[in-house]
Amino acid sequence: MSEINRIINEVNSSMAMEGMPLTDADKERIRLSLISKEQYQKILKELIIKHSA
């Protein structure tokens, strides 16, 4: 298992314990964020806008 998949699985496990498992979209956002700093910045801005409205 790759390091990225391990991180995603650990986050998903923690969230699932709180009754909020990650969606496929959440997992993909995490994957992209870990692969690319540019993608991380883009995703961060999108989430801030989405949750600030």
CHARMM-style PDB file with segment names, atoms N, HN, CA, C and O in Angstrom:
ATOM      1  N   MET     1       0.850  -1.180   0.000  1.00  0.00      PROA
ATOM      2  CA  MET     1       0.000   0.000   0.000  1.00  0.00      PROA
ATOM      3  C   MET     1       0.895   1.242   0.000  1.00  0.00      PROA
ATOM      4  O   MET     1       1.874   1.324   0.741  1.00  0.00      PROA
ATOM      5  N   SER     2       0.537   2.186  -0.834  1.00  0.00      PROA
ATOM      6  HN  SER     2      -0.259   2.119  -1.436  1.00  0.00      PROA
ATOM      7  CA  SER     2       1.351   3.387  -0.913  1.00  0.00      PROA
ATOM      8  C   SER     2       1.147   4.252   0.333  1.00  0.00      PROA
ATOM      9  O   SER     2       0.172   4.095   1.067  1.00  0.00      PROA
ATOM     10  N   GLU     3       2.067   5.144   0.544  1.00  0.00      PROA
ATOM     11  HN  GLU     3       2.859   5.272  -0.053  1.00  0.00      PROA
ATOM     12  CA  GLU     3       1.994   6.058   1.684  1.00  0.00      PROA
ATOM     13  C   GLU     3       0.728   6.919   1.615  1.00  0.00      PROA
ATOM     14  O   GLU     3       0.081   7.164   2.633  1.00  0.00      PROA
ATOM     15  N   ILE     4       0.387   7.368   0.421  1.00  0.00      PROA
ATOM     16  HN  ILE     4       0.912   7.168  -0.406  1.00  0.00      PROA
ATOM     17  CA  ILE     4      -0.815   8.195   0.256  1.00  0.00      PROA
ATOM     18  C   ILE     4      -2.064   7.407   0.631  1.00  0.00      PROA
ATOM     19  O   ILE     4      -2.930   7.922   1.337  1.00  0.00      PROA
ATOM     20  N   ASN     5      -2.165   6.168   0.168  1.00  0.00      PROA
ATOM     21  HN  ASN     5      -1.461   5.749  -0.405  1.00  0.00      PROA
ATOM     22  CA  ASN     5      -3.327   5.340   0.516  1.00  0.00      PROA
ATOM     23  C   ASN     5      -3.381   5.067   2.008  1.00  0.00      PROA
ATOM     24  O   ASN     5      -4.464   5.010   2.590  1.00  0.00      PROA
ATOM     25  N   ARG     6      -2.237   4.898   2.626  1.00  0.00      PROA
ATOM     26  HN  ARG     6      -1.357   4.944   2.154  1.00  0.00      PROA
ATOM     27  CA  ARG     6      -2.195   4.658   4.068  1.00  0.00      PROA
ATOM     28  C   ARG     6      -2.735   5.880   4.817  1.00  0.00      PROA
ATOM     29  O   ARG     6      -3.516   5.740   5.758  1.00  0.00      PROA
ATOM     30  N   ILE     7      -2.321   7.065   4.398  1.00  0.00      PROA
ATOM     31  HN  ILE     7      -1.687   7.179   3.633  1.00  0.00      PROA
ATOM     32  CA  ILE     7      -2.792   8.299   5.029  1.00  0.00      PROA
ATOM     33  C   ILE     7      -4.304   8.430   4.857  1.00  0.00      PROA
ATOM     34  O   ILE     7      -5.018   8.727   5.816  1.00  0.00      PROA
ATOM     35  N   ILE     8      -4.787   8.210   3.642  1.00  0.00      PROA
ATOM     36  HN  ILE     8      -4.208   7.970   2.864  1.00  0.00      PROA
ATOM     37  CA  ILE     8      -6.225   8.309   3.375  1.00  0.00      PROA
ATOM     38  C   ILE     8      -6.992   7.315   4.234  1.00  0.00      PROA
ATOM     39  O   ILE     8      -8.027   7.663   4.801  1.00  0.00      PROA
ATOM     40  N   ASN     9      -6.507   6.098   4.339  1.00  0.00      PROA
ATOM     41  HN  ASN     9      -5.666   5.815   3.878  1.00  0.00      PROA
ATOM     42  CA  ASN     9      -7.178   5.083   5.155  1.00  0.00      PROA
ATOM     43  C   ASN     9      -7.189   5.461   6.633  1.00  0.00      PROA
ATOM     44  O   ASN     9      -8.184   5.233   7.322  1.00  0.00      PROA
ATOM     45  N   GLU    10      -6.109   6.030   7.118  1.00  0.00      PROA
ATOM     46  HN  GLU    10      -5.302   6.215   6.559  1.00  0.00      PROA
ATOM     47  CA  GLU    10      -6.059   6.449   8.523  1.00  0.00      PROA
ATOM     48  C   GLU    10      -7.042   7.589   8.792  1.00  0.00      PROA
ATOM     49  O   GLU    10      -7.744   7.584   9.804  1.00  0.00      PROA
ATOM     50  N   VAL    11      -7.089   8.560   7.887  1.00  0.00      PROA
ATOM     51  HN  VAL    11      -6.518   8.564   7.065  1.00  0.00      PROA
ATOM     52  CA  VAL    11      -8.034   9.672   8.048  1.00  0.00      PROA
ATOM     53  C   VAL    11      -9.467   9.143   7.976  1.00  0.00      PROA
ATOM     54  O   VAL    11     -10.318   9.532   8.775  1.00  0.00      PROA
ATOM     55  N   ASN    12      -9.726   8.264   7.024  1.00  0.00      PROA
ATOM     56  HN  ASN    12      -9.034   7.947   6.375  1.00  0.00      PROA
ATOM     57  CA  ASN    12     -11.065   7.700   6.881  1.00  0.00      PROA
ATOM     58  C   ASN    12     -11.473   6.933   8.132  1.00  0.00      PROA
ATOM     59  O   ASN    12     -12.616   7.040   8.577  1.00  0.00      PROA
ATOM     60  N   SER    13     -10.564   6.171   8.697  1.00  0.00      PROA
ATOM     61  HN  SER    13      -9.635   6.084   8.336  1.00  0.00      PROA
ATOM     62  CA  SER    13     -10.865   5.417   9.914  1.00  0.00      PROA
ATOM     63  C   SER    13     -11.217   6.353  11.061  1.00  0.00      PROA
ATOM     64  O   SER    13     -12.178   6.115  11.792  1.00  0.00      PROA
ATOM     65  N   SER    14     -10.447   7.407  11.213  1.00  0.00      PROA
ATOM     66  HN  SER    14      -9.666   7.601  10.619  1.00  0.00      PROA
ATOM     67  CA  SER    14     -10.716   8.381  12.275  1.00  0.00      PROA
ATOM     68  C   SER    14     -12.061   9.063  12.075  1.00  0.00      PROA
ATOM     69  O   SER    14     -12.828   9.228  13.023  1.00  0.00      PROA
ATOM     70  N   MET    15     -12.340   9.453  10.855  1.00  0.00      PROA
ATOM     71  HN  MET    15     -11.717   9.319  10.084  1.00  0.00      PROA
ATOM     72  CA  MET    15     -13.607  10.119  10.564  1.00  0.00      PROA
ATOM     73  C   MET    15     -14.783   9.156  10.738  1.00  0.00      PROA
ATOM     74  O   MET    15     -15.838   9.551  11.235  1.00  0.00      PROA
ATOM     75  N   ALA    16     -14.609   7.910  10.339  1.00  0.00      PROA
ATOM     76  HN  ALA    16     -13.752   7.589   9.935  1.00  0.00      PROA
ATOM     77  CA  ALA    16     -15.681   6.912  10.460  1.00  0.00      PROA
ATOM     78  C   ALA    16     -16.037   6.679  11.923  1.00  0.00      PROA
ATOM     79  O   ALA    16     -17.204   6.447  12.239  1.00  0.00      PROA
ATOM     80  N   MET    17     -15.052   6.738  12.825  1.00  0.00      PROA
ATOM     81  HN  MET    17     -14.104   6.927  12.567  1.00  0.00      PROA
ATOM     82  CA  MET    17     -15.323   6.565  14.251  1.00  0.00      PROA
ATOM     83  C   MET    17     -16.242   7.676  14.768  1.00  0.00      PROA
ATOM     84  O   MET    17     -16.960   7.491  15.750  1.00  0.00      PROA
ATOM     85  N   GLU    18     -16.212   8.817  14.102  1.00  0.00      PROA
ATOM     86  HN  GLU    18     -15.629   8.967  13.304  1.00  0.00      PROA
ATOM     87  CA  GLU    18     -17.064   9.942  14.479  1.00  0.00      PROA
ATOM     88  C   GLU    18     -18.357   9.961  13.669  1.00  0.00      PROA
ATOM     89  O   GLU    18     -19.143  10.903  13.762  1.00  0.00      PROA
ATOM     90  N   GLY    19     -18.571   8.909  12.873  1.00  0.00      PROA
ATOM     91  HN  GLY    19     -17.933   8.143  12.797  1.00  0.00      PROA
ATOM     92  CA  GLY    19     -19.788   8.820  12.079  1.00  0.00      PROA
ATOM     93  C   GLY    19     -19.765   9.633  10.801  1.00  0.00      PROA
ATOM     94  O   GLY    19     -20.811   9.908  10.213  1.00  0.00      PROA
ATOM     95  N   MET    20     -18.555  10.024  10.365  1.00  0.00      PROA
ATOM     96  HN  MET    20     -17.705   9.800  10.842  1.00  0.00      PROA
ATOM     97  CA  MET    20     -18.422  10.843   9.160  1.00  0.00      PROA
ATOM     98  C   MET    20     -17.345  10.272   8.224  1.00  0.00      PROA
ATOM     99  O   MET    20     -16.307  10.897   8.011  1.00  0.00      PROA
ATOM    100  N   PRO    21     -17.603   9.079   7.667  1.00  0.00      PROA
ATOM    101  CA  PRO    21     -16.585   8.509   6.777  1.00  0.00      PROA
ATOM    102  C   PRO    21     -16.369   9.397   5.549  1.00  0.00      PROA
ATOM    103  O   PRO    21     -17.267  10.131   5.136  1.00  0.00      PROA
ATOM    104  N   LEU    22     -15.182   9.320   4.981  1.00  0.00      PROA
ATOM    105  HN  LEU    22     -14.453   8.723   5.316  1.00  0.00      PROA
ATOM    106  CA  LEU    22     -14.864  10.123   3.806  1.00  0.00      PROA
ATOM    107  C   LEU    22     -15.648   9.642   2.590  1.00  0.00      PROA
ATOM    108  O   LEU    22     -15.868   8.444   2.408  1.00  0.00      PROA
ATOM    109  N   THR    23     -16.058  10.586   1.773  1.00  0.00      PROA
ATOM    110  HN  THR    23     -15.879  11.559   1.921  1.00  0.00      PROA
ATOM    111  CA  THR    23     -16.670  10.237   0.492  1.00  0.00      PROA
ATOM    112  C   THR    23     -15.543   9.968  -0.509  1.00  0.00      PROA
ATOM    113  O   THR    23     -14.373  10.234  -0.231  1.00  0.00      PROA
ATOM    114  N   ASP    24     -15.915   9.438  -1.672  1.00  0.00      PROA
ATOM    115  HN  ASP    24     -16.865   9.222  -1.897  1.00  0.00      PROA
ATOM    116  CA  ASP    24     -14.907   9.241  -2.714  1.00  0.00      PROA
ATOM    117  C   ASP    24     -14.293  10.579  -3.122  1.00  0.00      PROA
ATOM    118  O   ASP    24     -13.098  10.658  -3.409  1.00  0.00      PROA
ATOM    119  N   ALA    25     -15.117  11.631  -3.147  1.00  0.00      PROA
ATOM    120  HN  ALA    25     -16.087  11.567  -2.914  1.00  0.00      PROA
ATOM    121  CA  ALA    25     -14.605  12.966  -3.497  1.00  0.00      PROA
ATOM    122  C   ALA    25     -13.614  13.459  -2.452  1.00  0.00      PROA
ATOM    123  O   ALA    25     -12.595  14.058  -2.797  1.00  0.00      PROA
ATOM    124  N   ASP    26     -13.908  13.209  -1.165  1.00  0.00      PROA
ATOM    125  HN  ASP    26     -14.736  12.723  -0.885  1.00  0.00      PROA
ATOM    126  CA  ASP    26     -12.979  13.591  -0.098  1.00  0.00      PROA
ATOM    127  C   ASP    26     -11.640  12.880  -0.278  1.00  0.00      PROA
ATOM    128  O   ASP    26     -10.580  13.497  -0.170  1.00  0.00      PROA
ATOM    129  N   LYS    27     -11.700  11.589  -0.551  1.00  0.00      PROA
ATOM    130  HN  LYS    27     -12.561  11.088  -0.638  1.00  0.00      PROA
ATOM    131  CA  LYS    27     -10.474  10.797  -0.723  1.00  0.00      PROA
ATOM    132  C   LYS    27      -9.656  11.307  -1.901  1.00  0.00      PROA
ATOM    133  O   LYS    27      -8.429  11.376  -1.831  1.00  0.00      PROA
ATOM    134  N   GLU    28     -10.344  11.664  -2.988  1.00  0.00      PROA
ATOM    135  HN  GLU    28     -11.341  11.608  -3.045  1.00  0.00      PROA
ATOM    136  CA  GLU    28      -9.634  12.175  -4.160  1.00  0.00      PROA
ATOM    137  C   GLU    28      -8.996  13.532  -3.862  1.00  0.00      PROA
ATOM    138  O   GLU    28      -7.878  13.799  -4.302  1.00  0.00      PROA
ATOM    139  N   ARG    29      -9.704  14.397  -3.113  1.00  0.00      PROA
ATOM    140  HN  ARG    29     -10.612  14.180  -2.756  1.00  0.00      PROA
ATOM    141  CA  ARG    29      -9.131  15.695  -2.726  1.00  0.00      PROA
ATOM    142  C   ARG    29      -7.862  15.495  -1.885  1.00  0.00      PROA
ATOM    143  O   ARG    29      -6.864  16.186  -2.092  1.00  0.00      PROA
ATOM    144  N   ILE    30      -7.903  14.568  -0.955  1.00  0.00      PROA
ATOM    145  HN  ILE    30      -8.714  14.007  -0.787  1.00  0.00      PROA
ATOM    146  CA  ILE    30      -6.723  14.297  -0.131  1.00  0.00      PROA
ATOM    147  C   ILE    30      -5.587  13.800  -1.013  1.00  0.00      PROA
ATOM    148  O   ILE    30      -4.449  14.252  -0.886  1.00  0.00      PROA
ATOM    149  N   ARG    31      -5.902  12.865  -1.911  1.00  0.00      PROA
ATOM    150  HN  ARG    31      -6.826  12.498  -2.014  1.00  0.00      PROA
ATOM    151  CA  ARG    31      -4.876  12.303  -2.806  1.00  0.00      PROA
ATOM    152  C   ARG    31      -4.226  13.411  -3.625  1.00  0.00      PROA
ATOM    153  O   ARG    31      -2.999  13.494  -3.689  1.00  0.00      PROA
ATOM    154  N   LEU    32      -5.033  14.260  -4.250  1.00  0.00      PROA
ATOM    155  HN  LEU    32      -6.029  14.192  -4.198  1.00  0.00      PROA
ATOM    156  CA  LEU    32      -4.488  15.346  -5.075  1.00  0.00      PROA
ATOM    157  C   LEU    32      -3.674  16.324  -4.236  1.00  0.00      PROA
ATOM    158  O   LEU    32      -2.631  16.809  -4.673  1.00  0.00      PROA
ATOM    159  N   SER    33      -4.152  16.606  -3.042  1.00  0.00      PROA
ATOM    160  HN  SER    33      -4.999  16.211  -2.687  1.00  0.00      PROA
ATOM    161  CA  SER    33      -3.446  17.542  -2.156  1.00  0.00      PROA
ATOM    162  C   SER    33      -2.068  17.026  -1.771  1.00  0.00      PROA
ATOM    163  O   SER    33      -1.116  17.798  -1.652  1.00  0.00      PROA
ATOM    164  N   LEU    34      -1.971  15.720  -1.576  1.00  0.00      PROA
ATOM    165  HN  LEU    34      -2.745  15.094  -1.673  1.00  0.00      PROA
ATOM    166  CA  LEU    34      -0.686  15.134  -1.179  1.00  0.00      PROA
ATOM    167  C   LEU    34       0.284  14.997  -2.348  1.00  0.00      PROA
ATOM    168  O   LEU    34       1.497  14.942  -2.149  1.00  0.00      PROA
ATOM    169  N   ILE    35      -0.246  14.941  -3.558  1.00  0.00      PROA
ATOM    170  HN  ILE    35      -1.232  14.986  -3.720  1.00  0.00      PROA
ATOM    171  CA  ILE    35       0.596  14.774  -4.742  1.00  0.00      PROA
ATOM    172  C   ILE    35       1.178  16.098  -5.224  1.00  0.00      PROA
ATOM    173  O   ILE    35       2.328  16.156  -5.659  1.00  0.00      PROA
ATOM    174  N   SER    36       0.369  17.173  -5.143  1.00  0.00      PROA
ATOM    175  HN  SER    36      -0.566  17.126  -4.789  1.00  0.00      PROA
ATOM    176  CA  SER    36       0.763  18.430  -5.774  1.00  0.00      PROA
ATOM    177  C   SER    36       0.475  19.626  -4.876  1.00  0.00      PROA
ATOM    178  O   SER    36      -0.647  19.802  -4.401  1.00  0.00      PROA
ATOM    179  N   LYS    37       1.496  20.443  -4.649  1.00  0.00      PROA
ATOM    180  HN  LYS    37       2.408  20.300  -5.036  1.00  0.00      PROA
ATOM    181  CA  LYS    37       1.315  21.659  -3.850  1.00  0.00      PROA
ATOM    182  C   LYS    37       0.360  22.622  -4.546  1.00  0.00      PROA
ATOM    183  O   LYS    37      -0.429  23.293  -3.880  1.00  0.00      PROA
ATOM    184  N   GLU    38       0.418  22.701  -5.872  1.00  0.00      PROA
ATOM    185  HN  GLU    38       1.059  22.156  -6.413  1.00  0.00      PROA
ATOM    186  CA  GLU    38      -0.481  23.575  -6.615  1.00  0.00      PROA
ATOM    187  C   GLU    38      -1.929  23.121  -6.451  1.00  0.00      PROA
ATOM    188  O   GLU    38      -2.823  23.944  -6.253  1.00  0.00      PROA
ATOM    189  N   GLN    39      -2.157  21.811  -6.533  1.00  0.00      PROA
ATOM    190  HN  GLN    39      -1.431  21.143  -6.693  1.00  0.00      PROA
ATOM    191  CA  GLN    39      -3.502  21.276  -6.343  1.00  0.00      PROA
ATOM    192  C   GLN    39      -3.976  21.529  -4.919  1.00  0.00      PROA
ATOM    193  O   GLN    39      -5.146  21.841  -4.694  1.00  0.00      PROA
ATOM    194  N   TYR    40      -3.066  21.393  -3.959  1.00  0.00      PROA
ATOM    195  HN  TYR    40      -2.116  21.139  -4.142  1.00  0.00      PROA
ATOM    196  CA  TYR    40      -3.402  21.657  -2.563  1.00  0.00      PROA
ATOM    197  C   TYR    40      -3.920  23.076  -2.400  1.00  0.00      PROA
ATOM    198  O   TYR    40      -4.951  23.290  -1.761  1.00  0.00      PROA
ATOM    199  N   GLN    41      -3.219  24.046  -2.969  1.00  0.00      PROA
ATOM    200  HN  GLN    41      -2.382  23.873  -3.488  1.00  0.00      PROA
ATOM    201  CA  GLN    41      -3.619  25.450  -2.868  1.00  0.00      PROA
ATOM    202  C   GLN    41      -4.989  25.667  -3.512  1.00  0.00      PROA
ATOM    203  O   GLN    41      -5.834  26.371  -2.961  1.00  0.00      PROA
ATOM    204  N   LYS    42      -5.201  25.065  -4.669  1.00  0.00      PROA
ATOM    205  HN  LYS    42      -4.514  24.493  -5.117  1.00  0.00      PROA
ATOM    206  CA  LYS    42      -6.472  25.204  -5.387  1.00  0.00      PROA
ATOM    207  C   LYS    42      -7.614  24.603  -4.570  1.00  0.00      PROA
ATOM    208  O   LYS    42      -8.661  25.229  -4.408  1.00  0.00      PROA
ATOM    209  N   ILE    43      -7.413  23.394  -4.057  1.00  0.00      PROA
ATOM    210  HN  ILE    43      -6.563  22.885  -4.188  1.00  0.00      PROA
ATOM    211  CA  ILE    43      -8.444  22.718  -3.276  1.00  0.00      PROA
ATOM    212  C   ILE    43      -8.744  23.493  -1.995  1.00  0.00      PROA
ATOM    213  O   ILE    43      -9.906  23.633  -1.615  1.00  0.00      PROA
ATOM    214  N   LEU    44      -7.714  23.993  -1.333  1.00  0.00      PROA
ATOM    215  HN  LEU    44      -6.770  23.879  -1.642  1.00  0.00      PROA
ATOM    216  CA  LEU    44      -7.901  24.768  -0.114  1.00  0.00      PROA
ATOM    217  C   LEU    44      -8.770  25.998  -0.377  1.00  0.00      PROA
ATOM    218  O   LEU    44      -9.693  26.277   0.389  1.00  0.00      PROA
ATOM    219  N   LYS    45      -8.484  26.733  -1.450  1.00  0.00      PROA
ATOM    220  HN  LYS    45      -7.735  26.506  -2.072  1.00  0.00      PROA
ATOM    221  CA  LYS    45      -9.273  27.916  -1.796  1.00  0.00      PROA
ATOM    222  C   LYS    45     -10.727  27.532  -2.067  1.00  0.00      PROA
ATOM    223  O   LYS    45     -11.646  28.211  -1.610  1.00  0.00      PROA
ATOM    224  N   GLU    46     -10.934  26.445  -2.809  1.00  0.00      PROA
ATOM    225  HN  GLU    46     -10.187  25.893  -3.181  1.00  0.00      PROA
ATOM    226  CA  GLU    46     -12.296  25.999  -3.127  1.00  0.00      PROA
ATOM    227  C   GLU    46     -13.073  25.651  -1.856  1.00  0.00      PROA
ATOM    228  O   GLU    46     -14.242  26.014  -1.723  1.00  0.00      PROA
ATOM    229  N   LEU    47     -12.433  24.957  -0.936  1.00  0.00      PROA
ATOM    230  HN  LEU    47     -11.483  24.662  -1.045  1.00  0.00      PROA
ATOM    231  CA  LEU    47     -13.110  24.562   0.302  1.00  0.00      PROA
ATOM    232  C   LEU    47     -13.414  25.768   1.189  1.00  0.00      PROA
ATOM    233  O   LEU    47     -14.463  25.817   1.832  1.00  0.00      PROA
ATOM    234  N   ILE    48     -12.513  26.728   1.226  1.00  0.00      PROA
ATOM    235  HN  ILE    48     -11.661  26.688   0.704  1.00  0.00      PROA
ATOM    236  CA  ILE    48     -12.747  27.940   2.019  1.00  0.00      PROA
ATOM    237  C   ILE    48     -13.956  28.691   1.456  1.00  0.00      PROA
ATOM    238  O   ILE    48     -14.826  29.127   2.210  1.00  0.00      PROA
ATOM    239  N   ILE    49     -14.006  28.837   0.151  1.00  0.00      PROA
ATOM    240  HN  ILE    49     -13.299  28.483  -0.462  1.00  0.00      PROA
ATOM    241  CA  ILE    49     -15.146  29.517  -0.479  1.00  0.00      PROA
ATOM    242  C   ILE    49     -16.428  28.751  -0.214  1.00  0.00      PROA
ATOM    243  O   ILE    49     -17.440  29.351   0.149  1.00  0.00      PROA
ATOM    244  N   LYS    50     -16.405  27.439  -0.387  1.00  0.00      PROA
ATOM    245  HN  LYS    50     -15.583  26.952  -0.681  1.00  0.00      PROA
ATOM    246  CA  LYS    50     -17.603  26.612  -0.198  1.00  0.00      PROA
ATOM    247  C   LYS    50     -18.147  26.730   1.221  1.00  0.00      PROA
ATOM    248  O   LYS    50     -19.359  26.831   1.408  1.00  0.00      PROA
ATOM    249  N   HSD    51     -17.277  26.718   2.215  1.00  0.00      PROA
ATOM    250  HN  HSD    51     -16.292  26.636   2.063  1.00  0.00      PROA
ATOM    251  CA  HSD    51     -17.721  26.683   3.591  1.00  0.00      PROA
ATOM    252  C   HSD    51     -17.830  28.065   4.238  1.00  0.00      PROA
ATOM    253  O   HSD    51     -18.192  28.176   5.409  1.00  0.00      PROA
ATOM    254  N   SER    52     -17.518  29.111   3.482  1.00  0.00      PROA
ATOM    255  HN  SER    52     -17.224  29.020   2.530  1.00  0.00      PROA
ATOM    256  CA  SER    52     -17.650  30.471   3.995  1.00  0.00      PROA
ATOM    257  C   SER    52     -18.995  31.090   3.602  1.00  0.00      PROA
ATOM    258  O   SER    52     -19.412  32.101   4.168  1.00  0.00      PROA
ATOM    259  N   ALA    53     -19.648  30.489   2.657  1.00  0.00      PROA
ATOM    260  HN  ALA    53     -19.310  29.668   2.197  1.00  0.00      PROA
ATOM    261  CA  ALA    53     -20.921  31.044   2.146  1.00  0.00      PROA
ATOM    262  C   ALA    53     -22.054  30.858   3.110  1.00  0.00      PROA
ATOM    263  OT1 ALA    53     -23.180  31.268   2.827  1.00  0.00      PROA
TER     264      ALA     53
END
